[in-house]
């Protein structure tokens, strides 16, 4: 599990190594006007919430860091990715079955559900892929290139050759 998550997060680092701070923080693409940096920070904040809750067995997904500097500077984004990857590597597979109370605001109020660490990491991983797809939309509109052909695609997505005229 950790290898798959790390491989996916490494895609974010690869992208950040190829773009400028201006491209990273550009929030000019409609309809949401969010930047690549905003999505990357959000992805990593979810993982950070998981790690912040390990000591207390309570993970609060709505208590994110929201460090705006991480959204503006690629080097800070890379540092954030690397810190999350380092924390992932410190986990032991035996930890994946431990149970945690996960709290989130679903829009109509705060809800609490029990998850295993493995389950919440799987959710954070899928969440990252989802946001990478949104980043791909921004990349396209900024005239940039995706860091690889699988960026933003869930591994279970069927590979279909699309021909464009």
WORAVEN-V439858 format. One record per pair of residues at least 6 apart in sequence whose C-alpha atoms are under 6 Angstrom apart, sorted by the first residue. I is the first residue (numbers start at 0). J is the second residue. D is the distance in whole Angstrom. If there is no record, write none. Layout:
{{I:J:D} {I:J:D}}
This chain:
{{4:124:6} {12:77:6} {14:146:5} {15:73:6} {20:72:5} {20:73:6} {23:35:5} {23:36:5} {24:34:5} {24:36:5} {24:71:5} {25:34:5} {26:32:5} {26:33:5} {26:34:4} {35:134:6} {36:70:4} {37:70:5} {40:70:6} {42:127:5} {44:63:5} {48:60:6} {49:58:6} {52:58:4} {56:99:5} {57:99:6} {57:100:5} {57:101:6} {58:101:5} {59:101:6} {59:102:5} {60:103:5} {61:103:5} {69:75:5} {69:76:5} {95:116:5} {95:117:4} {96:115:5} {97:115:5} {97:116:6} {98:114:6} {98:115:4} {99:113:6} {99:114:5} {99:115:6} {100:112:6} {100:113:5} {101:111:5} {101:112:5} {101:113:6} {102:110:6} {102:111:4} {103:109:6} {103:110:6} {128:151:5} {131:151:4} {132:151:4}}
